[in-house]
Amino acid sequence: MRENPINRYAFGDRTPTLRRGADGSIDIHLRKDKPEGDLAANWLPAGDEGRFWMIMRIYVPGEKALTGGYVPPPVERVD
């Protein structure tokens, strides 16, 4: 596992800095450099050395997750 400046390798509902949107959504910012302002609260450092993996764990999954009907939230690349 690579080291990162804030020693954070995952996000969960108990992450102390976690900030939710007004609608309850969570935007996680995967990037090398720390974002400005409030975006830094949901920053997950990612290296600049090529590929990285994103993994979503679902604890106590509902029926849709078990039968393939659940669609994970989209990942949006922002340059």
PDB file of N, CA, C and O in Angstrom:
ATOM      1  N   MET A   1       0.842  -1.174   0.000  1.00  0.00           N
ATOM      2  CA  MET A   1       0.000   0.000   0.000  1.00  0.00           C
ATOM      3  C   MET A   1       0.891   1.243   0.000  1.00  0.00           C
ATOM      4  O   MET A   1       1.842   1.344   0.775  1.00  0.00           O
ATOM      5  N   ARG A   2       0.565   2.174  -0.875  1.00  0.00           N
ATOM      6  CA  ARG A   2       1.337   3.412  -0.951  1.00  0.00           C
ATOM      7  C   ARG A   2       0.993   4.343   0.196  1.00  0.00           C
ATOM      8  O   ARG A   2      -0.148   4.394   0.656  1.00  0.00           O
ATOM      9  N   GLU A   3       1.991   5.073   0.646  1.00  0.00           N
ATOM     10  CA  GLU A   3       1.733   6.088   1.661  1.00  0.00           C
ATOM     11  C   GLU A   3       1.097   7.291   0.982  1.00  0.00           C
ATOM     12  O   GLU A   3       1.310   7.541  -0.204  1.00  0.00           O
ATOM     13  N   ASN A   4       0.319   8.026   1.751  1.00  0.00           N
ATOM     14  CA  ASN A   4      -0.228   9.267   1.219  1.00  0.00           C
ATOM     15  C   ASN A   4      -0.204  10.320   2.317  1.00  0.00           C
ATOM     16  O   ASN A   4      -0.068   9.981   3.493  1.00  0.00           O
ATOM     17  N   PRO A   5      -0.335  11.604   1.949  1.00  0.00           N
ATOM     18  CA  PRO A   5      -0.111  12.683   2.918  1.00  0.00           C
ATOM     19  C   PRO A   5      -1.079  12.724   4.098  1.00  0.00           C
ATOM     20  O   PRO A   5      -0.758  13.317   5.128  1.00  0.00           O
ATOM     21  N   ILE A   6      -2.240  12.115   3.973  1.00  0.00           N
ATOM     22  CA  ILE A   6      -3.189  12.159   5.099  1.00  0.00           C
ATOM     23  C   ILE A   6      -3.481  10.773   5.665  1.00  0.00           C
ATOM     24  O   ILE A   6      -4.374  10.609   6.496  1.00  0.00           O
ATOM     25  N   ASN A   7      -2.713   9.762   5.203  1.00  0.00           N
ATOM     26  CA  ASN A   7      -2.859   8.409   5.711  1.00  0.00           C
ATOM     27  C   ASN A   7      -4.301   7.897   5.603  1.00  0.00           C
ATOM     28  O   ASN A   7      -4.799   7.230   6.510  1.00  0.00           O
ATOM     29  N   ARG A   8      -4.963   8.215   4.488  1.00  0.00           N
ATOM     30  CA  ARG A   8      -6.342   7.759   4.253  1.00  0.00           C
ATOM     31  C   ARG A   8      -6.347   6.880   3.016  1.00  0.00           C
ATOM     32  O   ARG A   8      -5.854   7.266   1.956  1.00  0.00           O
ATOM     33  N   TYR A   9      -6.917   5.683   3.171  1.00  0.00           N
ATOM     34  CA  TYR A   9      -6.947   4.718   2.081  1.00  0.00           C
ATOM     35  C   TYR A   9      -8.365   4.271   1.737  1.00  0.00           C
ATOM     36  O   TYR A   9      -8.561   3.504   0.795  1.00  0.00           O
ATOM     37  N   ALA A  10      -9.344   4.740   2.487  1.00  0.00           N
ATOM     38  CA  ALA A  10     -10.735   4.348   2.261  1.00  0.00           C
ATOM     39  C   ALA A  10     -11.659   5.403   2.862  1.00  0.00           C
ATOM     40  O   ALA A  10     -11.239   6.240   3.661  1.00  0.00           O
ATOM     41  N   PHE A  11     -12.910   5.345   2.463  1.00  0.00           N
ATOM     42  CA  PHE A  11     -13.949   6.201   3.035  1.00  0.00           C
ATOM     43  C   PHE A  11     -15.076   5.322   3.529  1.00  0.00           C
ATOM     44  O   PHE A  11     -15.386   4.299   2.917  1.00  0.00           O
ATOM     45  N   GLY A  12     -15.684   5.709   4.616  1.00  0.00           N
ATOM     46  CA  GLY A  12     -16.845   5.002   5.139  1.00  0.00           C
ATOM     47  C   GLY A  12     -17.736   5.975   5.879  1.00  0.00           C
ATOM     48  O   GLY A  12     -17.396   7.149   6.026  1.00  0.00           O
ATOM     49  N   ASP A  13     -18.864   5.495   6.339  1.00  0.00           N
ATOM     50  CA  ASP A  13     -19.800   6.383   7.026  1.00  0.00           C
ATOM     51  C   ASP A  13     -19.262   6.893   8.360  1.00  0.00           C
ATOM     52  O   ASP A  13     -19.841   7.802   8.954  1.00  0.00           O
ATOM     53  N   ARG A  14     -18.161   6.315   8.832  1.00  0.00           N
ATOM     54  CA  ARG A  14     -17.555   6.771  10.094  1.00  0.00           C
ATOM     55  C   ARG A  14     -16.290   7.596   9.885  1.00  0.00           C
ATOM     56  O   ARG A  14     -15.596   7.917  10.850  1.00  0.00           O
ATOM     57  N   THR A  15     -15.982   7.943   8.635  1.00  0.00           N
ATOM     58  CA  THR A  15     -14.828   8.792   8.360  1.00  0.00           C
ATOM     59  C   THR A  15     -15.109  10.162   8.963  1.00  0.00           C
ATOM     60  O   THR A  15     -16.105  10.788   8.600  1.00  0.00           O
ATOM     61  N   PRO A  16     -14.268  10.650   9.871  1.00  0.00           N
ATOM     62  CA  PRO A  16     -14.570  11.880  10.611  1.00  0.00           C
ATOM     63  C   PRO A  16     -14.828  13.115   9.748  1.00  0.00           C
ATOM     64  O   PRO A  16     -15.666  13.946  10.101  1.00  0.00           O
ATOM     65  N   THR A  17     -14.127  13.249   8.631  1.00  0.00           N
ATOM     66  CA  THR A  17     -14.284  14.461   7.820  1.00  0.00           C
ATOM     67  C   THR A  17     -15.410  14.370   6.791  1.00  0.00           C
ATOM     68  O   THR A  17     -15.696  15.354   6.108  1.00  0.00           O
ATOM     69  N   LEU A  18     -16.042  13.230   6.671  1.00  0.00           N
ATOM     70  CA  LEU A  18     -17.033  13.003   5.625  1.00  0.00           C
ATOM     71  C   LEU A  18     -18.092  14.102   5.591  1.00  0.00           C
ATOM     72  O   LEU A  18     -18.698  14.433   6.610  1.00  0.00           O
ATOM     73  N   ARG A  19     -18.299  14.655   4.406  1.00  0.00           N
ATOM     74  CA  ARG A  19     -19.323  15.686   4.216  1.00  0.00           C
ATOM     75  C   ARG A  19     -20.296  15.199   3.164  1.00  0.00           C
ATOM     76  O   ARG A  19     -19.890  14.731   2.101  1.00  0.00           O
ATOM     77  N   ARG A  20     -21.581  15.309   3.462  1.00  0.00           N
ATOM     78  CA  ARG A  20     -22.640  14.915   2.529  1.00  0.00           C
ATOM     79  C   ARG A  20     -23.199  16.147   1.838  1.00  0.00           C
ATOM     80  O   ARG A  20     -23.175  17.251   2.383  1.00  0.00           O
ATOM     81  N   GLY A  21     -23.706  15.937   0.614  1.00  0.00           N
ATOM     82  CA  GLY A  21     -24.385  17.001  -0.098  1.00  0.00           C
ATOM     83  C   GLY A  21     -25.747  17.259   0.518  1.00  0.00           C
ATOM     84  O   GLY A  21     -26.188  16.504   1.385  1.00  0.00           O
ATOM     85  N   ALA A  22     -26.414  18.309   0.084  1.00  0.00           N
ATOM     86  CA  ALA A  22     -27.735  18.668   0.614  1.00  0.00           C
ATOM     87  C   ALA A  22     -28.738  17.536   0.422  1.00  0.00           C
ATOM     88  O   ALA A  22     -29.674  17.397   1.210  1.00  0.00           O
ATOM     89  N   ASP A  23     -28.551  16.725  -0.620  1.00  0.00           N
ATOM     90  CA  ASP A  23     -29.469  15.611  -0.895  1.00  0.00           C
ATOM     91  C   ASP A  23     -29.028  14.305  -0.232  1.00  0.00           C
ATOM     92  O   ASP A  23     -29.631  13.257  -0.462  1.00  0.00           O
ATOM     93  N   GLY A  24     -27.979  14.364   0.589  1.00  0.00           N
ATOM     94  CA  GLY A  24     -27.479  13.181   1.280  1.00  0.00           C
ATOM     95  C   GLY A  24     -26.411  12.424   0.502  1.00  0.00           C
ATOM     96  O   GLY A  24     -25.861  11.442   1.001  1.00  0.00           O
ATOM     97  N   SER A  25     -26.114  12.866  -0.705  1.00  0.00           N
ATOM     98  CA  SER A  25     -25.112  12.193  -1.528  1.00  0.00           C
ATOM     99  C   SER A  25     -23.703  12.455  -0.989  1.00  0.00           C
ATOM    100  O   SER A  25     -23.488  13.357  -0.179  1.00  0.00           O
ATOM    101  N   ILE A  26     -22.761  11.654  -1.452  1.00  0.00           N
ATOM    102  CA  ILE A  26     -21.374  11.811  -1.057  1.00  0.00           C
ATOM    103  C   ILE A  26     -20.519  11.865  -2.321  1.00  0.00           C
ATOM    104  O   ILE A  26     -20.537  10.931  -3.122  1.00  0.00           O
ATOM    105  N   ASP A  27     -19.787  12.932  -2.499  1.00  0.00           N
ATOM    106  CA  ASP A  27     -18.827  13.055  -3.593  1.00  0.00           C
ATOM    107  C   ASP A  27     -17.446  12.805  -3.010  1.00  0.00           C
ATOM    108  O   ASP A  27     -17.007  13.510  -2.101  1.00  0.00           O
ATOM    109  N   ILE A  28     -16.766  11.796  -3.540  1.00  0.00           N
ATOM    110  CA  ILE A  28     -15.412  11.482  -3.089  1.00  0.00           C
ATOM    111  C   ILE A  28     -14.456  11.941  -4.182  1.00  0.00           C
ATOM    112  O   ILE A  28     -14.649  11.631  -5.358  1.00  0.00           O
ATOM    113  N   HIS A  29     -13.445  12.666  -3.795  1.00  0.00           N
ATOM    114  CA  HIS A  29     -12.497  13.239  -4.741  1.00  0.00           C
ATOM    115  C   HIS A  29     -11.214  12.418  -4.732  1.00  0.00           C
ATOM    116  O   HIS A  29     -10.410  12.514  -3.805  1.00  0.00           O
ATOM    117  N   LEU A  30     -11.031  11.603  -5.781  1.00  0.00           N
ATOM    118  CA  LEU A  30      -9.835  10.778  -5.936  1.00  0.00           C
ATOM    119  C   LEU A  30      -8.859  11.539  -6.816  1.00  0.00           C
ATOM    120  O   LEU A  30      -9.092  11.720  -8.011  1.00  0.00           O
ATOM    121  N   ARG A  31      -7.774  11.977  -6.216  1.00  0.00           N
ATOM    122  CA  ARG A  31      -6.791  12.738  -6.982  1.00  0.00           C
ATOM    123  C   ARG A  31      -5.477  12.816  -6.233  1.00  0.00           C
ATOM    124  O   ARG A  31      -5.420  12.576  -5.026  1.00  0.00           O
ATOM    125  N   LYS A  32      -4.426  13.152  -6.957  1.00  0.00           N
ATOM    126  CA  LYS A  32      -3.094  13.239  -6.355  1.00  0.00           C
ATOM    127  C   LYS A  32      -3.002  14.403  -5.375  1.00  0.00           C
ATOM    128  O   LYS A  32      -2.568  14.232  -4.236  1.00  0.00           O
ATOM    129  N   ASP A  33      -3.413  15.587  -5.824  1.00  0.00           N
ATOM    130  CA  ASP A  33      -3.242  16.790  -5.017  1.00  0.00           C
ATOM    131  C   ASP A  33      -4.504  17.119  -4.226  1.00  0.00           C
ATOM    132  O   ASP A  33      -5.622  16.880  -4.682  1.00  0.00           O
ATOM    133  N   LYS A  34      -4.304  17.661  -3.056  1.00  0.00           N
ATOM    134  CA  LYS A  34      -5.412  18.038  -2.182  1.00  0.00           C
ATOM    135  C   LYS A  34      -6.257  19.122  -2.852  1.00  0.00           C
ATOM    136  O   LYS A  34      -5.724  20.139  -3.297  1.00  0.00           O
ATOM    137  N   PRO A  35      -7.579  18.908  -2.925  1.00  0.00           N
ATOM    138  CA  PRO A  35      -8.449  19.943  -3.499  1.00  0.00           C
ATOM    139  C   PRO A  35      -8.584  21.142  -2.565  1.00  0.00           C
ATOM    140  O   PRO A  35      -8.285  21.059  -1.374  1.00  0.00           O
ATOM    141  N   GLU A  36      -9.031  22.234  -3.121  1.00  0.00           N
ATOM    142  CA  GLU A  36      -9.202  23.475  -2.356  1.00  0.00           C
ATOM    143  C   GLU A  36     -10.480  23.446  -1.524  1.00  0.00           C
ATOM    144  O   GLU A  36     -11.449  22.779  -1.886  1.00  0.00           O
ATOM    145  N   GLY A  37     -10.477  24.161  -0.422  1.00  0.00           N
ATOM    146  CA  GLY A  37     -11.667  24.412   0.388  1.00  0.00           C
ATOM    147  C   GLY A  37     -12.358  23.171   0.912  1.00  0.00           C
ATOM    148  O   GLY A  37     -11.713  22.214   1.339  1.00  0.00           O
ATOM    149  N   ASP A  38     -13.699  23.202   0.873  1.00  0.00           N
ATOM    150  CA  ASP A  38     -14.512  22.125   1.439  1.00  0.00           C
ATOM    151  C   ASP A  38     -14.326  20.784   0.733  1.00  0.00           C
ATOM    152  O   ASP A  38     -14.598  19.739   1.323  1.00  0.00           O
ATOM    153  N   LEU A  39     -13.871  20.793  -0.513  1.00  0.00           N
ATOM    154  CA  LEU A  39     -13.685  19.542  -1.243  1.00  0.00           C
ATOM    155  C   LEU A  39     -12.645  18.650  -0.577  1.00  0.00           C
ATOM    156  O   LEU A  39     -12.679  17.431  -0.743  1.00  0.00           O
ATOM    157  N   ALA A  40     -11.728  19.241   0.170  1.00  0.00           N
ATOM    158  CA  ALA A  40     -10.668  18.474   0.825  1.00  0.00           C
ATOM    159  C   ALA A  40     -11.217  17.513   1.874  1.00  0.00           C
ATOM    160  O   ALA A  40     -10.560  16.524   2.197  1.00  0.00           O
ATOM    161  N   ALA A  41     -12.400  17.779   2.411  1.00  0.00           N
ATOM    162  CA  ALA A  41     -12.978  16.906   3.434  1.00  0.00           C
ATOM    163  C   ALA A  41     -13.224  15.502   2.897  1.00  0.00           C
ATOM    164  O   ALA A  41     -13.121  14.528   3.642  1.00  0.00           O
ATOM    165  N   ASN A  42     -13.550  15.387   1.610  1.00  0.00           N
ATOM    166  CA  ASN A  42     -13.845  14.091   0.995  1.00  0.00           C
ATOM    167  C   ASN A  42     -12.756  13.688  -0.001  1.00  0.00           C
ATOM    168  O   ASN A  42     -13.034  13.044  -1.013  1.00  0.00           O
ATOM    169  N   TRP A  43     -11.526  14.072   0.298  1.00  0.00           N
ATOM    170  CA  TRP A  43     -10.399  13.756  -0.579  1.00  0.00           C
ATOM    171  C   TRP A  43      -9.819  12.392  -0.234  1.00  0.00           C
ATOM    172  O   TRP A  43      -9.537  12.094   0.927  1.00  0.00           O
ATOM    173  N   LEU A  44      -9.649  11.580  -1.254  1.00  0.00           N
ATOM    174  CA  LEU A  44      -8.968  10.304  -1.118  1.00  0.00           C
ATOM    175  C   LEU A  44      -7.750  10.358  -2.032  1.00  0.00           C
ATOM    176  O   LEU A  44      -7.898  10.273  -3.251  1.00  0.00           O
ATOM    177  N   PRO A  45      -6.552  10.496  -1.473  1.00  0.00           N
ATOM    178  CA  PRO A  45      -5.363  10.640  -2.309  1.00  0.00           C
ATOM    179  C   PRO A  45      -5.149   9.433  -3.227  1.00  0.00           C
ATOM    180  O   PRO A  45      -5.233   8.282  -2.799  1.00  0.00           O
ATOM    181  N   ALA A  46      -4.872   9.727  -4.492  1.00  0.00           N
ATOM    182  CA  ALA A  46      -4.540   8.702  -5.485  1.00  0.00           C
ATOM    183  C   ALA A  46      -3.218   9.102  -6.119  1.00  0.00           C
ATOM    184  O   ALA A  46      -3.010  10.271  -6.443  1.00  0.00           O
ATOM    185  N   GLY A  47      -2.345   8.159  -6.294  1.00  0.00           N
ATOM    186  CA  GLY A  47      -1.034   8.453  -6.856  1.00  0.00           C
ATOM    187  C   GLY A  47      -1.102   8.845  -8.320  1.00  0.00           C
ATOM    188  O   GLY A  47      -2.147   8.731  -8.960  1.00  0.00           O
ATOM    189  N   ASP A  48       0.005   9.301  -8.832  1.00  0.00           N
ATOM    190  CA  ASP A  48       0.079   9.689 -10.234  1.00  0.00           C
ATOM    191  C   ASP A  48       0.902   8.688 -11.036  1.00  0.00           C
ATOM    192  O   ASP A  48       1.388   9.007 -12.121  1.00  0.00           O
ATOM    193  N   GLU A  49       1.054   7.506 -10.514  1.00  0.00           N
ATOM    194  CA  GLU A  49       1.905   6.498 -11.136  1.00  0.00           C
ATOM    195  C   GLU A  49       1.117   5.500 -11.972  1.00  0.00           C
ATOM    196  O   GLU A  49       1.477   4.324 -12.016  1.00  0.00           O
ATOM    197  N   GLY A  50       0.060   5.936 -12.629  1.00  0.00           N
ATOM    198  CA  GLY A  50      -0.692   5.030 -13.482  1.00  0.00           C
ATOM    199  C   GLY A  50      -2.020   4.629 -12.886  1.00  0.00           C
ATOM    200  O   GLY A  50      -2.710   5.439 -12.267  1.00  0.00           O
ATOM    201  N   ARG A  51      -2.367   3.394 -13.074  1.00  0.00           N
ATOM    202  CA  ARG A  51      -3.687   2.887 -12.692  1.00  0.00           C
ATOM    203  C   ARG A  51      -3.867   2.768 -11.179  1.00  0.00           C
ATOM    204  O   ARG A  51      -2.909   2.634 -10.418  1.00  0.00           O
ATOM    205  N   PHE A  52      -5.125   2.821 -10.782  1.00  0.00           N
ATOM    206  CA  PHE A  52      -5.486   2.494  -9.407  1.00  0.00           C
ATOM    207  C   PHE A  52      -6.845   1.822  -9.456  1.00  0.00           C
ATOM    208  O   PHE A  52      -7.556   1.926 -10.455  1.00  0.00           O
ATOM    209  N   TRP A  53      -7.208   1.140  -8.396  1.00  0.00           N
ATOM    210  CA  TRP A  53      -8.458   0.396  -8.334  1.00  0.00           C
ATOM    211  C   TRP A  53      -9.428   1.076  -7.388  1.00  0.00           C
ATOM    212  O   TRP A  53      -9.034   1.597  -6.344  1.00  0.00           O
ATOM    213  N   MET A  54     -10.695   1.066  -7.758  1.00  0.00           N
ATOM    214  CA  MET A  54     -11.756   1.511  -6.861  1.00  0.00           C
ATOM    215  C   MET A  54     -12.617   0.289  -6.560  1.00  0.00           C
ATOM    216  O   MET A  54     -13.027  -0.442  -7.462  1.00  0.00           O
ATOM    217  N   ILE A  55     -12.878   0.087  -5.284  1.00  0.00           N
ATOM    218  CA  ILE A  55     -13.663  -1.070  -4.865  1.00  0.00           C
ATOM    219  C   ILE A  55     -14.779  -0.576  -3.960  1.00  0.00           C
ATOM    220  O   ILE A  55     -14.547   0.218  -3.048  1.00  0.00           O
ATOM    221  N   MET A  56     -15.991  -1.050  -4.217  1.00  0.00           N
ATOM    222  CA  MET A  56     -17.130  -0.692  -3.376  1.00  0.00           C
ATOM    223  C   MET A  56     -17.560  -1.936  -2.603  1.00  0.00           C
ATOM    224  O   MET A  56     -17.828  -2.985  -3.189  1.00  0.00           O
ATOM    225  N   ARG A  57     -17.620  -1.804  -1.309  1.00  0.00           N
ATOM    226  CA  ARG A  57     -18.134  -2.887  -0.472  1.00  0.00           C
ATOM    227  C   ARG A  57     -19.572  -2.580  -0.113  1.00  0.00           C
ATOM    228  O   ARG A  57     -19.912  -1.440   0.203  1.00  0.00           O
ATOM    229  N   ILE A  58     -20.405  -3.586  -0.162  1.00  0.00           N
ATOM    230  CA  ILE A  58     -21.804  -3.417   0.229  1.00  0.00           C
ATOM    231  C   ILE A  58     -22.068  -4.395   1.362  1.00  0.00           C
ATOM    232  O   ILE A  58     -22.094  -5.609   1.157  1.00  0.00           O
ATOM    233  N   TYR A  59     -22.263  -3.861   2.546  1.00  0.00           N
ATOM    234  CA  TYR A  59     -22.542  -4.690   3.707  1.00  0.00           C
ATOM    235  C   TYR A  59     -24.048  -4.852   3.827  1.00  0.00           C
ATOM    236  O   TYR A  59     -24.794  -3.884   3.676  1.00  0.00           O
ATOM    237  N   VAL A  60     -24.496  -6.066   4.095  1.00  0.00           N
ATOM    238  CA  VAL A  60     -25.916  -6.399   4.189  1.00  0.00           C
ATOM    239  C   VAL A  60     -26.631  -5.895   2.919  1.00  0.00           C
ATOM    240  O   VAL A  60     -27.507  -5.033   2.996  1.00  0.00           O
ATOM    241  N   PRO A  61     -26.254  -6.433   1.770  1.00  0.00           N
ATOM    242  CA  PRO A  61     -26.827  -5.954   0.515  1.00  0.00           C
ATOM    243  C   PRO A  61     -28.314  -6.247   0.385  1.00  0.00           C
ATOM    244  O   PRO A  61     -28.815  -7.257   0.880  1.00  0.00           O
ATOM    245  N   GLY A  62     -28.996  -5.350  -0.283  1.00  0.00           N
ATOM    246  CA  GLY A  62     -30.409  -5.546  -0.565  1.00  0.00           C
ATOM    247  C   GLY A  62     -30.592  -6.469  -1.752  1.00  0.00           C
ATOM    248  O   GLY A  62     -29.618  -6.902  -2.368  1.00  0.00           O
ATOM    249  N   GLU A  63     -31.824  -6.766  -2.069  1.00  0.00           N
ATOM    250  CA  GLU A  63     -32.150  -7.691  -3.153  1.00  0.00           C
ATOM    251  C   GLU A  63     -31.547  -7.266  -4.492  1.00  0.00           C
ATOM    252  O   GLU A  63     -31.026  -8.106  -5.226  1.00  0.00           O
ATOM    253  N   LYS A  64     -31.611  -5.970  -4.818  1.00  0.00           N
ATOM    254  CA  LYS A  64     -31.076  -5.499  -6.096  1.00  0.00           C
ATOM    255  C   LYS A  64     -29.580  -5.771  -6.222  1.00  0.00           C
ATOM    256  O   LYS A  64     -29.105  -6.158  -7.289  1.00  0.00           O
ATOM    257  N   ALA A  65     -28.844  -5.571  -5.142  1.00  0.00           N
ATOM    258  CA  ALA A  65     -27.402  -5.824  -5.189  1.00  0.00           C
ATOM    259  C   ALA A  65     -27.111  -7.311  -5.382  1.00  0.00           C
ATOM    260  O   ALA A  65     -26.130  -7.677  -6.029  1.00  0.00           O
ATOM    261  N   LEU A  66     -27.946  -8.146  -4.832  1.00  0.00           N
ATOM    262  CA  LEU A  66     -27.736  -9.589  -4.932  1.00  0.00           C
ATOM    263  C   LEU A  66     -28.143 -10.155  -6.284  1.00  0.00           C
ATOM    264  O   LEU A  66     -27.620 -11.188  -6.703  1.00  0.00           O
ATOM    265  N   THR A  67     -29.069  -9.496  -6.972  1.00  0.00           N
ATOM    266  CA  THR A  67     -29.574 -10.027  -8.239  1.00  0.00           C
ATOM    267  C   THR A  67     -29.080  -9.266  -9.460  1.00  0.00           C
ATOM    268  O   THR A  67     -29.495  -9.562 -10.580  1.00  0.00           O
ATOM    269  N   GLY A  68     -28.196  -8.289  -9.260  1.00  0.00           N
ATOM    270  CA  GLY A  68     -27.636  -7.556 -10.385  1.00  0.00           C
ATOM    271  C   GLY A  68     -28.435  -6.333 -10.791  1.00  0.00           C
ATOM    272  O   GLY A  68     -28.126  -5.719 -11.813  1.00  0.00           O
ATOM    273  N   GLY A  69     -29.445  -5.960 -10.032  1.00  0.00           N
ATOM    274  CA  GLY A  69     -30.263  -4.806 -10.376  1.00  0.00           C
ATOM    275  C   GLY A  69     -29.736  -3.488  -9.833  1.00  0.00           C
ATOM    276  O   GLY A  69     -30.239  -2.425 -10.197  1.00  0.00           O
ATOM    277  N   TYR A  70     -28.735  -3.540  -8.970  1.00  0.00           N
ATOM    278  CA  TYR A  70     -28.170  -2.323  -8.402  1.00  0.00           C
ATOM    279  C   TYR A  70     -27.132  -1.751  -9.360  1.00  0.00           C
ATOM    280  O   TYR A  70     -26.254  -2.472  -9.833  1.00  0.00           O
ATOM    281  N   VAL A  71     -27.230  -0.469  -9.641  1.00  0.00           N
ATOM    282  CA  VAL A  71     -26.257   0.207 -10.487  1.00  0.00           C
ATOM    283  C   VAL A  71     -25.472   1.165  -9.598  1.00  0.00           C
ATOM    284  O   VAL A  71     -26.049   2.099  -9.041  1.00  0.00           O
ATOM    285  N   PRO A  72     -24.157   0.946  -9.456  1.00  0.00           N
ATOM    286  CA  PRO A  72     -23.351   1.844  -8.616  1.00  0.00           C
ATOM    287  C   PRO A  72     -23.378   3.268  -9.165  1.00  0.00           C
ATOM    288  O   PRO A  72     -23.631   3.473 -10.352  1.00  0.00           O
ATOM    289  N   PRO A  73     -23.121   4.239  -8.313  1.00  0.00           N
ATOM    290  CA  PRO A  73     -23.081   5.624  -8.783  1.00  0.00           C
ATOM    291  C   PRO A  73     -21.974   5.799  -9.824  1.00  0.00           C
ATOM    292  O   PRO A  73     -20.969   5.089  -9.786  1.00  0.00           O
ATOM    293  N   PRO A  74     -22.153   6.737 -10.748  1.00  0.00           N
ATOM    294  CA  PRO A  74     -21.154   6.907 -11.802  1.00  0.00           C
ATOM    295  C   PRO A  74     -19.866   7.542 -11.283  1.00  0.00           C
ATOM    296  O   PRO A  74     -19.860   8.269 -10.290  1.00  0.00           O
ATOM    297  N   VAL A  75     -18.798   7.246 -11.977  1.00  0.00           N
ATOM    298  CA  VAL A  75     -17.509   7.883 -11.715  1.00  0.00           C
ATOM    299  C   VAL A  75     -17.320   8.911 -12.825  1.00  0.00           C
ATOM    300  O   VAL A  75     -17.418   8.590 -14.009  1.00  0.00           O
ATOM    301  N   GLU A  76     -17.051  10.133 -12.431  1.00  0.00           N
ATOM    302  CA  GLU A  76     -16.899  11.208 -13.398  1.00  0.00           C
ATOM    303  C   GLU A  76     -15.474  11.729 -13.349  1.00  0.00           C
ATOM    304  O   GLU A  76     -14.985  12.145 -12.299  1.00  0.00           O
ATOM    305  N   ARG A  77     -14.818  11.699 -14.496  1.00  0.00           N
ATOM    306  CA  ARG A  77     -13.455  12.232 -14.568  1.00  0.00           C
ATOM    307  C   ARG A  77     -13.546  13.733 -14.810  1.00  0.00           C
ATOM    308  O   ARG A  77     -14.231  14.188 -15.726  1.00  0.00           O
ATOM    309  N   VAL A  78     -12.845  14.492 -13.976  1.00  0.00           N
ATOM    310  CA  VAL A  78     -12.813  15.935 -14.097  1.00  0.00           C
ATOM    311  C   VAL A  78     -11.359  16.327 -14.267  1.00  0.00           C
ATOM    312  O   VAL A  78     -10.528  16.047 -13.402  1.00  0.00           O
ATOM    313  N   ASP A  79     -11.050  16.975 -15.382  1.00  0.00           N
ATOM    314  CA  ASP A  79      -9.671  17.399 -15.637  1.00  0.00           C
ATOM    315  C   ASP A  79      -9.418  18.769 -15.092  1.00  0.00           C
ATOM    316  O   ASP A  79      -8.308  19.287 -15.217  1.00  0.00           O
TER     317      ASP A  79
END
